[in-house]
Amino acid sequence: MRFIPGHSDFAIALMDVPMTDTETATYQIAYSHNEPITREWARAFLGFNGDRFDEQTCTVDMTWPHGMGQDREAMKNGSWSGFAAIEFEDVAMAMSLNDPYDRSSETLVAADIAVTRLRQTLYKAVQAHEADGTAPGASREDMTGVIAYDRVVLSSEDWKTV
């Protein structure tokens, strides 16, 4: 699960759920402690207010023959990705992948340790759930203290103290 901080009054929780070896379902929950968030606001903020998103099937129409829907002219004029909203950048990245790559012969680096540990932790959580129906953190009733936090850590700072 990822938490993406918004402005002071809202944030977004994203859950990516593997469906098969090549498909993932992504659930997005926009929330605010100050005011209700409407479906229209969420669609506009995430960029799902055009004809590429089918609300009935919850699918996104982005294909290579049509350049994934990128606005190449906007890219010439300063848009980094050519997409109107950051969510479509994420969707384009995920949908542009090919078949899974065989990484069994790669040499891992120190940065890969975090990914390996996360996968081990998630695997153990699934095993615990399958064994007795509970998973780590599932019994926590009050999640109001969980907040998203995002900032740039300078190279002169110790990231462990942030």
C-alpha positions as CSV (number, residue, x, y, z in Angstrom):
1,M,0.0,0.0,0.0
2,R,1.2,3.5,-0.8
3,F,0.1,6.7,0.7
4,I,0.5,9.8,-1.4
5,P,0.3,13.1,0.4
6,G,-1.9,15.7,-1.1
7,H,-2.3,19.1,0.1
8,S,-3.0,19.8,3.8
9,D,-6.6,18.6,3.5
10,F,-6.5,15.3,1.5
11,A,-4.3,12.3,0.6
12,I,-4.6,9.2,-1.5
13,A,-4.1,5.6,-0.5
14,L,-3.2,3.2,-3.3
15,M,-3.3,-0.6,-3.1
16,D,-1.9,-2.7,-5.9
17,V,-3.2,-6.2,-5.8
18,P,-1.6,-8.9,-8.1
19,M,-4.4,-10.7,-10.0
20,T,-2.2,-13.0,-12.2
21,D,1.5,-13.1,-13.1
22,T,0.9,-10.3,-15.6
23,E,-2.1,-8.3,-14.3
24,T,-2.5,-6.1,-11.3
25,A,-5.6,-4.3,-10.0
26,T,-5.0,-0.9,-8.4
27,Y,-7.4,0.5,-5.9
28,Q,-7.3,4.2,-5.1
29,I,-8.9,5.8,-2.1
30,A,-8.9,9.6,-1.8
31,Y,-9.7,10.8,1.7
32,S,-9.9,14.0,3.7
33,H,-10.2,14.8,7.4
34,N,-11.8,18.1,6.6
35,E,-14.5,17.7,3.9
36,P,-16.2,15.0,1.8
37,I,-14.4,14.1,-1.4
38,T,-16.8,13.7,-4.4
39,R,-16.5,11.3,-7.2
40,E,-16.2,14.2,-9.6
41,W,-13.3,15.8,-7.7
42,A,-11.4,12.5,-7.5
43,R,-11.9,11.8,-11.3
44,A,-10.7,15.3,-12.1
45,F,-7.7,15.2,-9.7
46,L,-6.6,11.8,-10.9
47,G,-7.2,12.7,-14.5
48,F,-9.9,10.1,-15.1
49,N,-12.3,12.7,-16.6
50,G,-11.6,12.0,-20.3
51,D,-12.7,9.3,-22.7
52,R,-9.8,7.0,-21.9
53,F,-11.3,5.8,-18.6
54,D,-14.4,3.5,-18.8
55,E,-16.2,3.9,-15.5
56,Q,-18.4,0.8,-16.1
57,T,-15.5,-1.6,-16.5
58,C,-12.9,0.5,-14.6
59,T,-10.4,0.0,-17.4
60,V,-8.1,2.6,-19.0
61,D,-7.6,2.7,-22.8
62,M,-4.0,3.4,-23.4
63,T,-2.2,1.5,-26.2
64,W,1.0,1.9,-28.2
65,P,-0.6,2.4,-31.6
66,H,-2.0,5.6,-30.3
67,G,1.1,6.7,-28.3
68,M,-0.5,5.8,-25.0
69,G,-2.5,9.0,-25.4
70,Q,0.5,11.2,-24.8
71,D,0.2,14.8,-26.0
72,R,3.6,15.2,-27.9
73,E,3.0,18.8,-28.6
74,A,2.6,19.5,-24.8
75,M,5.9,17.7,-24.3
76,K,7.6,20.1,-26.7
77,N,6.2,22.9,-24.6
78,G,7.3,21.8,-21.1
79,S,5.1,18.9,-20.1
80,W,7.4,16.2,-18.8
81,S,5.2,13.2,-19.8
82,G,2.5,14.5,-22.1
83,F,-0.2,13.4,-19.8
84,A,-2.7,15.7,-18.1
85,A,-2.4,14.0,-14.6
86,I,0.2,12.0,-12.8
87,E,-2.0,9.0,-12.5
88,F,-1.9,8.5,-16.2
89,E,1.9,8.5,-16.0
90,D,1.7,5.6,-13.6
91,V,-0.8,3.7,-15.7
92,A,1.3,4.2,-18.9
93,M,4.4,2.9,-17.1
94,A,2.5,-0.2,-15.9
95,M,0.8,-0.9,-19.3
96,S,3.9,-0.4,-21.4
97,L,5.7,-3.3,-19.7
98,N,6.3,-6.4,-21.8
99,D,6.4,-10.0,-20.5
100,P,8.1,-10.5,-17.2
101,Y,11.9,-10.3,-17.5
102,D,14.0,-13.2,-16.2
103,R,16.1,-11.6,-13.5
104,S,17.5,-14.8,-12.1
105,S,21.0,-14.2,-13.5
106,E,21.2,-10.5,-12.4
107,T,23.6,-9.3,-9.7
108,L,21.7,-7.5,-7.0
109,V,22.9,-4.3,-5.4
110,A,22.3,-2.9,-1.9
111,A,19.2,-1.0,-3.0
112,D,17.5,-4.3,-3.9
113,I,17.7,-5.4,-0.3
114,A,14.7,-3.2,0.6
115,V,12.6,-4.7,-2.2
116,T,13.6,-8.3,-1.2
117,R,12.7,-7.6,2.5
118,L,9.4,-6.1,1.6
119,R,8.5,-9.1,-0.6
120,Q,9.5,-11.4,2.3
121,T,7.4,-9.4,4.7
122,L,4.4,-9.5,2.4
123,Y,4.8,-13.2,1.8
124,K,4.9,-13.9,5.5
125,A,1.8,-11.8,6.0
126,V,0.0,-13.9,3.4
127,Q,1.2,-17.1,5.0
128,A,-0.1,-15.9,8.4
129,H,-3.4,-15.0,7.0
130,E,-3.8,-18.3,5.2
131,A,-2.8,-20.2,8.4
132,D,-5.2,-18.6,10.9
133,G,-7.0,-15.7,9.2
134,T,-5.0,-12.9,10.7
135,A,-2.4,-10.6,9.1
136,P,0.0,-8.2,10.7
137,G,-1.6,-4.9,11.4
138,A,-5.2,-6.1,10.7
139,S,-6.2,-5.8,14.3
140,R,-5.4,-2.1,14.5
141,E,-8.7,-0.3,14.8
142,D,-7.7,3.3,14.9
143,M,-5.8,4.4,11.7
144,T,-6.4,8.1,12.1
145,G,-2.8,8.6,13.3
146,V,-1.4,7.2,10.0
147,I,-0.4,10.1,7.8
148,A,1.5,10.4,4.5
149,Y,4.8,12.1,4.7
150,D,7.0,13.2,1.8
151,R,10.1,15.3,1.7
152,V,13.4,15.5,0.0
153,V,16.3,14.3,2.2
154,L,19.4,16.3,1.5
155,S,22.7,14.4,0.9
156,S,24.0,16.1,4.0
157,E,21.2,14.6,6.2
158,D,21.1,11.2,7.8
159,W,17.9,9.7,6.4
160,K,17.5,7.6,9.6
161,T,16.9,10.8,11.6
162,V,14.1,12.2,9.4
